[in-house]
Amino acid sequence: MMEYHKAPNGMIIGQPRASEPAGFTVIGSLAMTPRLVSLWGTDIVRTTRVDFAAPGELASGNQEMRVRWCLTGDALRDPGMLFDTAYLDITNLHDWTANSYFTRTISNSHNGMPQTWTLDFPERESIALRDGGELSLSAHARTSAPSIGGFDAQTNTKAKIVLQPGAPLETIMTEFATPLESLMTILSGKRSPIRGVQLRKGEETAVDAYGIGVDASAPQSSGELLLRKGDVEQSLLVNWLGEADLLSPVPQILASVWAGSIPTAETESLTLATTTEALHELLYPKEERFTAEEIQESKTAIEAAEMPPKIKQSLTGALNNYRYGKPYKQRVEVLAEPVAKAVPSCIGDLSKWRNAVVDARHRLAHGATGAIGEPEEFFRLVALTRSLRWMLTFRLLLHCGVSAEELGAAAARSDRYRKDRRKWEHFWTKIYATETE
């Protein structure tokens, strides 16, 4: 859209409007499927004039818009509208169920076709979410028309979230879709994007949502799952969603590491070392290093001591600042201890492993990385970092209800874990020399 003004020399000058509306909604219809389209969070990034208009009139032209969300299937004006049902299609979620939904029967038929394939959807089980609503696994199938060569059938599983009284799209993505994406990525060791989002409101509104974080071209499965639905007694999906807010941003960071988004080994090592500290703080908030009585006694002793006032002030301030929070070494040990019991081969000698992690973090945080440039030291860092990655993975799963026995069995079955285990056992013999798992 153009606006015009008269210059001091009398010339009429036209230019794009200085302030286009931001974040507005566009609704319209197309002469094809999908017919109805809603564009939410729209910004105009470029305006191109194709002809000239007199002052006070609008010139025709083209506008290039950036859209946060495109919803197909209905014309919806309000980006904050509440949806009561969401279907989330996420890479590896179907594999998580370990169910193809097909059964095969071999019989002697009259038409020479000895096999009968039956599509059998299990009864849907809904589990209550902690903050209200329900989660269930919704089975889907798509078949082609029969032909001489047979027919093609594809099955899939989506997470169905039923919300009362409802939630807006952004909340559904933040509180449900993104946490499940992180979980599938962590379990598979590969990027597991959100493949599709379908939203419903009652019986009258049903739309597909496309936008940031939705990759319709992503594969249905990727990587190798550490755990599947049948491997755990408790509902890991529900527990994970219930803890997502408490644990954030640790699952997202760990998922980005497993997805290969961290560019270098040094960056990954320092990132995970910092994430370890963050996870401890999230699980054990305001854990006191000293009691209130110990703090007060120390302050009294400092006040009575003969020392310069500046030093007294500094020591008193240090007591106040370091009252809460254990030293980094203790944080690492507290987090790793349950993992050492569940999967001993991940940690080896706990005290030695802890010291190695603390030393690596100290060197990287303070730029003392000279020795890491040597090939042997570099591979040692890579191996130690991989064990730290697995420790954080196991610790999150334990926190979300996976038992030590279930986790140990999963690690024993996993080719991914076995491959990484060989690395750290080779480069850190002093830590894992006594490990006999």
C-alpha positions in Angstrom: 0.0 0.0 0.0 1.4 3.4 -1.0 1.1 6.8 0.6 2.0 10.2 -1.0 3.1 13.6 0.0 4.1 16.8 -1.7 7.8 17.7 -1.6 9.0 21.3 -1.1 9.8 21.6 -4.8 6.2 20.7 -5.6 6.9 17.1 -6.7 4.5 14.3 -5.6 6.5 11.5 -4.0 5.0 8.1 -3.3 6.4 5.5 -0.9 5.3 2.4 1.0 3.3 3.2 4.1 5.7 3.8 7.0 4.0 1.6 9.5 2.1 -1.4 8.2 0.0 -3.2 10.8 1.9 -6.1 12.5 0.5 -9.4 13.7 -2.9 -9.0 11.9 -5.1 -11.8 10.7 -5.9 -12.6 7.1 -8.8 -14.9 6.1 -9.8 -15.9 2.6 -10.9 -18.6 0.3 -9.1 -20.4 -2.6 -10.5 -22.1 -5.7 -8.8 -25.3 -4.6 -8.4 -27.6 -1.6 -8.0 -26.3 1.1 -10.7 -23.8 0.3 -10.7 -21.8 3.5 -7.5 -20.3 4.9 -6.7 -18.3 8.0 -3.3 -16.5 8.4 -2.4 -15.6 12.0 0.4 -13.4 13.1 0.9 -11.8 9.7 3.6 -9.1 9.0 4.1 -7.3 5.7 7.8 -7.5 4.9 7.8 -6.0 1.4 5.5 -3.9 -0.8 5.9 -3.6 -4.5 4.1 -0.9 -6.5 3.0 -1.9 -10.0 1.4 1.4 -11.2 1.0 5.0 -10.1 -1.9 6.6 -8.3 -2.8 10.2 -7.8 -2.4 11.7 -4.3 -5.1 10.4 -1.9 -5.6 7.3 -4.0 -4.2 3.8 -3.5 -1.8 2.3 -6.0 -2.1 -1.3 -6.9 0.8 -3.5 -6.0 2.0 -6.7 -4.4 2.7 -7.3 -0.8 5.0 -10.0 0.6 3.8 -11.2 4.0 5.5 -13.3 6.7 3.0 -15.6 8.5 3.4 -17.3 11.9 0.5 -19.7 11.4 -1.5 -20.9 8.5 -4.7 -22.7 9.3 -6.5 -24.5 6.6 -10.1 -25.7 6.7 -11.9 -22.7 8.2 -11.9 -18.9 8.4 -10.9 -18.1 12.0 -10.4 -14.5 13.0 -9.2 -14.8 16.6 -5.6 -16.1 17.2 -6.5 -16.5 20.8 -9.5 -18.8 20.3 -9.7 -21.9 22.5 -9.5 -25.4 21.0 -10.8 -28.3 23.0 -9.0 -31.1 21.0 -5.6 -31.4 19.4 -4.2 -34.2 17.4 -0.4 -34.2 17.3 1.6 -36.2 14.7 5.2 -36.5 15.9 8.1 -38.5 14.4 8.6 -41.8 16.3 5.4 -41.6 18.2 3.9 -44.4 16.1 7.0 -46.5 16.7 6.7 -45.8 20.4 3.4 -47.7 20.4 5.1 -50.7 18.7 1.8 -51.6 17.0 1.2 -51.8 13.3 -2.6 -52.3 13.9 -2.5 -55.1 11.2 -3.0 -58.8 11.8 -2.5 -61.5 9.2 -4.5 -64.6 8.8 -3.3 -67.5 6.5 -6.1 -69.7 5.2 -7.1 -71.7 2.1 -9.3 -69.4 0.2 -11.3 -70.1 -3.0 -9.8 -67.3 -5.0 -6.2 -68.3 -4.6 -5.3 -65.5 -2.1 -4.0 -67.4 1.0 -3.5 -64.3 3.1 -6.1 -62.1 4.8 -5.0 -58.8 6.3 -7.2 -57.3 9.0 -6.9 -53.7 10.3 -7.6 -53.9 14.0 -7.5 -50.6 16.0 -7.2 -51.2 19.8 -9.6 -49.6 22.2 -8.5 -46.1 22.9 -7.3 -45.6 26.5 -7.5 -42.1 27.9 -5.3 -41.0 30.7 -5.9 -37.9 32.8 -3.3 -35.1 32.6 -2.1 -33.5 35.8 -3.4 -30.1 35.0 -6.7 -31.2 33.5 -7.7 -32.8 30.3 -6.9 -36.2 28.8 -4.2 -37.8 26.7 -4.8 -40.8 24.4 -3.1 -42.5 21.5 -5.2 -42.2 18.4 -4.8 -44.8 15.7 -5.1 -43.8 12.0 -4.8 -45.6 8.7 -4.7 -44.7 5.0 -5.3 -47.2 2.3 -5.2 -47.1 -1.5 -7.8 -48.5 -3.8 -7.2 -52.3 -4.5 -5.5 -53.1 -7.8 -4.0 -56.2 -9.5 -0.9 -55.8 -7.5 -2.8 -55.5 -4.2 -3.2 -52.4 -2.2 -1.1 -50.1 -0.1 -2.0 -49.4 3.6 -0.2 -47.0 6.0 -0.9 -46.8 9.7 0.0 -44.0 12.1 -0.5 -43.0 15.7 -1.2 -39.5 16.9 -1.4 -38.0 20.4 -4.9 -36.8 21.1 -5.1 -34.1 23.7 -8.6 -33.2 25.1 -8.6 -30.0 27.0 -11.3 -28.4 29.1 -12.3 -25.7 28.8 -9.7 -25.4 26.0 -6.4 -23.8 25.1 -5.1 -21.5 22.3 -2.8 -22.8 19.6 0.4 -21.3 21.1 -0.3 -22.9 24.5 -1.0 -26.3 22.8 2.4 -26.1 21.1 4.3 -25.0 24.1 2.8 -27.3 26.7 2.1 -30.4 24.7 3.6 -30.6 21.2 7.2 -29.3 22.0 7.6 -31.5 25.1 6.6 -34.6 23.2 8.9 -33.6 20.3 11.8 -33.3 22.8 10.9 -36.7 24.4 10.8 -38.5 21.1 14.1 -36.9 20.0 15.8 -37.9 23.3 14.5 -41.5 23.1 15.5 -42.0 19.5 18.7 -40.0 19.3 17.5 -38.3 16.2 15.5 -35.2 15.4 11.8 -36.0 15.8 9.8 -33.0 14.5 6.2 -32.3 14.8 4.7 -33.5 11.5 1.2 -32.2 11.8 -1.2 -30.4 14.1 -5.0 -30.8 13.8 -7.2 -28.7 16.0 -10.9 -28.9 16.8 -13.5 -26.9 18.6 -16.7 -28.8 19.2 -18.2 -30.4 16.1 -18.2 -27.3 13.9 -14.5 -26.3 13.7 -11.7 -28.5 12.4 -8.4 -27.1 11.0 -4.9 -28.1 10.2 -2.2 -25.8 11.5 1.1 -25.1 9.7 3.8 -22.8 11.0 7.0 -22.5 13.1 8.0 -25.9 14.5 5.8 -28.0 12.1 7.6 -30.0 9.5 5.1 -31.8 7.3 7.9 -33.5 5.3 9.5 -35.1 8.3 9.6 -38.9 8.3 7.3 -41.1 10.4 10.2 -42.7 12.2 13.9 -42.0 12.7 16.7 -43.3 14.8 16.5 -46.1 17.4 14.1 -45.8 20.3 15.6 -46.5 23.7 12.2 -47.2 25.2 8.7 -48.1 23.9 5.3 -48.0 25.5 5.4 -51.6 26.4 8.8 -51.3 28.2 7.5 -49.1 31.0 4.6 -49.7 33.4 3.8 -46.0 34.1 2.6 -43.7 31.4 5.8 -42.0 30.4 4.1 -39.5 28.1 1.7 -38.2 30.8 4.5 -38.0 33.4 6.7 -36.2 30.9 4.0 -33.6 30.1 3.4 -33.2 33.8 7.0 -32.3 34.5 7.7 -30.3 31.3 7.2 -26.9 32.9 9.4 -27.8 35.9 12.2 -29.3 33.9 12.3 -26.6 31.1 14.6 -25.8 29.4 16.7 -29.0 30.2 14.7 -31.4 27.9 14.9 -28.9 25.0 18.6 -28.5 25.4 19.2 -32.2 25.6 17.0 -32.8 22.6 19.0 -30.3 20.6 22.2 -32.2 21.5 20.7 -35.5 20.4 19.5 -33.9 17.2 23.0 -32.8 16.4 22.3 -29.1 16.7 25.5 -28.4 18.7 28.3 -27.7 16.3 31.5 -28.8 18.2 32.5 -31.3 20.9 33.8 -28.5 23.2 30.5 -26.6 22.9 28.5 -29.7 23.6 30.6 -30.5 26.6 30.2 -27.1 28.2 26.5 -26.9 27.3 25.8 -30.3 29.0 28.0 -29.3 32.0 25.9 -26.2 32.5 22.7 -28.1 31.9 23.7 -30.5 34.7 23.9 -27.6 37.1 20.5 -26.2 35.9 18.8 -29.6 36.3 20.0 -29.9 39.8 18.7 -26.5 40.6 15.3 -27.4 39.1 15.0 -30.7 41.0 16.4 -29.4 44.2 15.5 -25.7 44.4 16.8 -23.6 47.3 18.7 -26.5 48.7 20.8 -25.0 51.6 24.5 -25.4 51.8 24.5 -24.0 55.4 21.7 -23.7 57.9 20.4 -20.4 59.2 22.0 -21.1 62.6 25.4 -21.7 61.0 25.1 -18.6 58.9 24.3 -16.5 62.0 27.1 -18.0 64.1 29.6 -17.3 61.3 28.5 -13.7 60.9 28.9 -13.2 64.7 32.4 -14.7 64.6 33.4 -12.5 61.7 32.1 -9.4 63.4 34.1 -10.2 66.5 37.3 -11.0 64.6 40.0 -8.5 64.2 40.3 -7.8 60.5 39.8 -4.8 58.2 36.2 -3.7 57.7 36.3 -4.4 54.0 37.2 -8.0 54.5 34.5 -8.4 57.1 32.0 -7.0 54.6 33.2 -9.3 51.9 33.0 -12.4 54.0 29.6 -11.5 55.3 28.4 -11.0 51.7 29.9 -14.3 50.7 28.0 -16.1 53.4 24.7 -14.6 52.2 25.4 -15.4 48.6 26.5 -19.0 49.0 24.0 -20.0 51.6 21.9 -21.7 48.9 23.2 -24.2 46.4 25.7 -26.9 46.7 29.1 -26.7 45.0 29.2 -27.9 41.4 31.0 -31.1 42.3 28.2 -32.1 44.7 25.5 -31.2 42.2 27.0 -33.6 39.6 27.3 -36.4 42.2 23.7 -36.0 43.4 22.4 -36.2 39.9 24.6 -39.1 38.8 24.1 -41.3 41.8 20.7 -42.7 40.9 22.0 -43.3 37.3 25.0 -45.1 38.7 22.7 -47.5 40.5 20.3 -48.0 37.6 22.9 -48.2 34.8 26.4 -48.7 36.4 28.2 -48.9 33.1 27.2 -45.2 32.4 29.1 -43.8 35.4 31.7 -46.4 36.4 33.5 -45.1 39.5 31.2 -42.3 40.6 33.8 -40.1 42.4 36.3 -40.4 39.5 33.6 -39.8 36.9 32.4 -36.7 38.9 35.9 -35.4 39.1 36.5 -35.8 35.4 33.3 -33.9 34.5 34.1 -31.1 37.0 37.6 -30.8 35.5 36.4 -30.7 31.9 33.8 -28.1 32.8 36.4 -26.0 34.6 38.9 -26.1 31.7 36.2 -25.2 29.1 34.6 -22.5 31.2 37.9 -20.8 31.8 39.4 -21.2 28.3 42.1 -23.6 29.5 41.6 -25.9 26.4 45.2 -26.2 25.2 45.6 -29.9 25.8 42.2 -30.7 24.3 43.7 -29.8 20.9 45.7 -33.0 21.0 43.9 -35.9 19.3 44.0 -38.2 22.4 42.6 -35.5 24.7 40.0 -34.5 22.2 38.6 -38.1 21.9 38.7 -38.4 25.7 36.5 -35.3 25.9 34.1 -36.6 23.3 33.8 -39.9 25.2 33.3 -38.2 28.5 30.7 -35.8 27.0 28.8 -38.7 25.6 28.6 -40.4 29.0 27.3 -37.1 30.4 24.7 -37.0 27.7 23.5 -40.4 28.6 23.5 -39.6 32.3 21.2 -36.6 31.8 19.0 -38.7 29.6 18.7 -41.5 32.1 18.2 -39.0 35.0 15.3 -37.3 33.3 13.6 -40.7 32.6 14.1 -41.8 36.2 12.5 -38.6 37.4 9.5 -39.1 35.1 8.7 -42.5 36.5 10.8 -45.1 34.6 12.1 -47.6 37.1 15.8 -48.4 37.6 15.1 -52.0 36.4 13.3 -50.8 33.3 16.1 -48.3 32.5 18.8 -50.9 33.0 17.1 -53.3 30.7 16.6 -50.7 28.0 20.3 -49.7 28.2 21.3 -53.4 27.8 19.1 -53.7 24.7 20.2 -50.5 23.0 22.8 -50.7 20.2 23.3 -46.9 20.5 24.2 -47.0 24.1 26.4 -50.0 23.6 28.4 -48.2 20.9 28.9 -45.1 23.0 29.8 -47.2 26.1 32.7 -48.7 24.2 34.1 -45.2 23.6 34.2 -44.1 27.2 35.4 -47.5 28.5 38.3 -47.3 26.0 39.4 -43.7 26.7 38.6 -43.6 30.5 40.0 -47.0 31.8 40.6 -45.6 35.3 36.9 -44.7 35.7 35.5 -47.9 34.2 38.2 -50.4 35.1 36.2 -52.0 37.8 32.9 -52.0 35.8 31.7 -55.5 35.2 28.1 -55.0 34.1 
